[in-house]
Amino acid sequence: MLSEGVVFIDDQYVEPAEAKMSVFDMGMVWGDAVFDVTSTWDGQFFMLEQHLDRFEHSMERFQLRNPYSRDEVRRICAECVERSGYERTYVKFQIWRGLSPGYGEDLRLGQCHFMAYAIPYVWLWGEDRCRNGANLHLSSIERVSSKAIDQRAKNYNRLDLVQARHDAFDQGCVDTILCGPDGHLTEGPGYNIFVVRDGKVATPDHNILEGITRQAVLELCELEGLDVEARPVHPAELDDAHEVFASSTAGGVMPVVQIDGRPIGNGHAGLVTTRLQESYWARRETGWHGTPVSEILNSGA
Amino acid sequence: MLSEGVVFIDDQYVEPAEAKMSVFDMGMVWGDAVFDVTSTWDGQFFMLEQHLDRFEHSMERFQLRNPYSRDEVRRICAECVERSGYERTYVKFQIWRGLSPGYGEDLRLGQCHFMAYAIPYVWLWGEDRCRNGANLHLSSIERVSSKAIDQRAKNYNRLDLVQARHDAFDQGCVDTILCGPDGHLTEGPGYNIFVVRDGKVATPDHNILEGITRQAVLELCELEGLDVEARPVHPAELDDAHEVFASSTAGGVMPVVQIDGRPIGNGHAGLVTTRLQESYWARRETGWHGTPVSEILNSGA
């Protein structure tokens, strides 16, 4: 399915159907690529500088070099949103290594490519499930260890997540949570996980992508006076949790109301989750951590 | 660097520069793809049916479905070689999941794409190093565990290998060997590893791609009356080895003469390695495990 929207690739703005890469590119053949995703809501980017920071860290970790400066990336993203005609968008930017410099040569001599796009805002599980709750599968497939691939860098090596999602669908679930090599919870495909017990919120602290929405949730907990902690979370805590929720750019604060068909709490979004979800969207609508698209487009940079 | 050669993609034979995929394809965005590589030498495929078997197993493991039958794949590969005009070729075939069926939908509903190509034969480290010996780096980066991604299926989730190769280049080495999560040797990027001590040959037995050239080497050892074993191999055995070598479709039997600049044995290809290497190429020239390209093209299938 190709969405509506606008892609910036090879120095041009094109339709999604025209955005292509070589099948020989190392981004595909070696999985040598990183990306980041932010969003706009009513014409405002959310925590854009934090996403740009993380994108730069991801590139550094995998020794990818962006031919565009940070100012150019910011402006290209704004331009994609503007040209898309949508106010609520999902904005991805990505860098990947292009053609190999030759066998037995230093891969880093390959030229890197940059792409960005804006498409209508994505609700990871569909809007209804993102707002009202999803049934997730606790996977028996292990999340790739950060000792092998540093999961703090947002990358496309996701065959573990793909297989776990297949299993989730086979179990009648919409998505999945994976444990790491040490048996603790890590994350799902594109989201972090939180457990709530006795009003206390906890989220895994290692072998994860440190989500920007996760960071927003940690901040919201402080603002709302909730006790919150990033620490190792054992999968058994899912059994004891009063509430579970996920966080993602593509859905915000998303209630998890069942694990493998077993209800969490009363099987509906809990009080803490609902409070954080409402706070998240209400604040976004007032421009919390926002950067107006128009401000970037009108700036001299 | 785009090679000479011929690519079959989207039901057409095209030049490498024309072979493109959507940047939205799940093959890229989820790393949801498998492939296999065989070769022709003087117009004969090597162990083609074994490569086709493994390709099918790789697809099954990751639930990818090939729109082309095995007979069609065989014929397309032969056609690519014929059209390339080369007798000695590197032949890749690949399947990847195309566009997503939509967020929150079963990924398996995405249509799979098939591609194959023939390019001039590839020597993984350049011909001289593949024939006479290479200096490899023993990486401190962990190979992705088969508990996360089944390494028996040939896949593109290779960021661990990429980082290990960067480190190898920084150390003045041409390539690398990685250990698995249990600390035992696994493989390098595109090749298996063998150690030889007192005339006895050993190769790692788990968390690896079970190479077809590795299988040929195991058979050659039997034919040459050499003691050979697939078993866990500890990295310390590299220190004690009299010889080390690698096996790959893209280079055959390849001597490893140094690890991080430290010579193995006398720093030249050893007797066992040389015997296996000579046997491998001599037998290939006489059609050992060979299927003539012309035979496939002239068959009714």
Contacts between the chains, C-beta under 8 A, distances in Angstrom:
chain1	res1	chain2	res2	distance
A	1	B	99	5.5
A	1	B	100	5.8
A	1	B	101	6.1
A	1	B	102	5.0
A	2	B	22	7.6
A	2	B	24	6.3
A	2	B	99	6.2
A	7	B	23	7.4
A	9	B	23	6.8
A	16	B	22	7.9
A	16	B	24	6.4
A	17	B	22	7.7
A	19	B	22	6.6
A	19	B	23	4.7
A	19	B	24	7.0
A	20	B	20	3.9
A	20	B	21	6.5
A	20	B	22	6.1
A	20	B	23	6.6
A	21	B	20	6.5
A	21	B	21	6.3
A	21	B	23	5.2
A	21	B	28	7.1
A	22	B	2	7.6
A	22	B	16	7.9
A	22	B	17	7.7
A	22	B	19	6.7
A	22	B	20	6.1
A	23	B	7	7.4
A	23	B	9	6.8
A	23	B	19	4.7
A	23	B	20	6.6
A	23	B	21	5.3
A	23	B	94	7.6
A	23	B	115	6.0
A	24	B	2	6.4
A	24	B	16	6.4
A	24	B	19	7.0
A	26	B	162	7.9
A	27	B	28	6.7
A	28	B	21	7.1
A	28	B	27	6.7
A	28	B	28	5.4
A	28	B	33	7.5
A	28	B	156	6.5
A	29	B	156	5.9
A	30	B	156	6.7
A	30	B	158	4.9
A	30	B	159	7.5
A	30	B	161	7.3
A	30	B	162	5.2
A	31	B	31	5.4
A	31	B	156	5.1
A	31	B	157	5.2
A	31	B	158	5.2
A	31	B	159	5.2
A	31	B	162	7.4
A	32	B	158	7.7
A	32	B	159	6.7
A	32	B	162	5.2
A	33	B	28	7.5
A	62	B	159	6.6
A	62	B	162	7.2
A	62	B	163	6.9
A	63	B	163	7.9
A	63	B	166	5.7
A	94	B	23	7.6
A	99	B	1	5.5
A	99	B	2	6.2
A	100	B	1	5.8
A	101	B	1	6.1
A	102	B	1	5.0
A	103	B	122	5.5
A	103	B	123	6.6
A	103	B	124	5.8
A	103	B	125	7.1
A	103	B	126	6.8
A	103	B	250	7.4
A	104	B	123	7.6
A	104	B	124	6.8
A	104	B	125	4.4
A	104	B	126	4.5
A	104	B	129	6.7
A	104	B	174	5.8
A	104	B	175	7.8
A	106	B	166	7.8
A	106	B	169	4.6
A	107	B	162	6.4
A	107	B	165	6.0
A	107	B	166	7.0
A	107	B	169	8.0
A	108	B	166	6.5
A	108	B	169	7.5
A	115	B	23	6.0
A	122	B	103	5.5
A	123	B	103	6.6
A	123	B	104	7.7
A	124	B	103	5.8
A	124	B	104	6.8
A	125	B	103	7.2
A	125	B	104	4.5
A	126	B	103	6.7
A	126	B	104	4.5
A	129	B	104	6.8
A	141	B	147	7.4
A	141	B	148	6.6
A	142	B	145	6.2
A	142	B	147	4.1
A	142	B	148	4.5
A	143	B	148	6.3
A	144	B	144	5.4
A	144	B	145	7.4
A	144	B	148	4.4
A	144	B	149	6.6
A	144	B	157	7.7
A	145	B	142	6.2
A	145	B	144	7.4
A	145	B	145	6.3
A	145	B	148	7.1
A	145	B	181	6.6
A	147	B	141	7.4
A	147	B	142	4.1
A	147	B	181	7.4
A	148	B	141	6.6
A	148	B	142	4.4
A	148	B	143	6.3
A	148	B	144	4.5
A	148	B	145	7.1
A	148	B	148	8.0
A	148	B	160	4.3
A	148	B	181	8.0
A	149	B	144	6.6
A	149	B	157	8.0
A	149	B	159	4.6
A	149	B	160	5.4
A	149	B	163	7.9
A	155	B	159	5.9
A	156	B	28	6.5
A	156	B	29	6.0
A	156	B	30	6.8
A	156	B	31	5.1
A	157	B	31	5.2
A	157	B	144	7.7
A	157	B	149	7.9
A	157	B	157	3.9
A	157	B	158	7.4
A	157	B	159	5.0
A	158	B	30	4.9
A	158	B	31	5.2
A	158	B	32	7.7
A	158	B	157	7.4
A	159	B	30	7.5
A	159	B	31	5.2
A	159	B	32	6.8
A	159	B	62	6.6
A	159	B	149	4.6
A	159	B	155	5.9
A	159	B	157	5.0
A	160	B	148	4.3
A	160	B	149	5.4
A	161	B	30	7.3
A	162	B	26	8.0
A	162	B	30	5.2
A	162	B	31	7.4
A	162	B	32	5.2
A	162	B	62	7.2
A	162	B	107	6.4
A	163	B	62	6.9
A	163	B	63	7.9
A	163	B	149	7.9
A	165	B	107	6.0
A	166	B	63	5.7
A	166	B	106	7.8
A	166	B	107	7.0
A	166	B	108	6.5
A	169	B	106	4.6
A	169	B	107	7.9
A	169	B	108	7.5
A	174	B	104	5.8
A	175	B	104	7.8
A	181	B	145	6.6
A	181	B	147	7.4
A	181	B	148	8.0
A	181	B	181	6.2
A	250	B	103	7.4
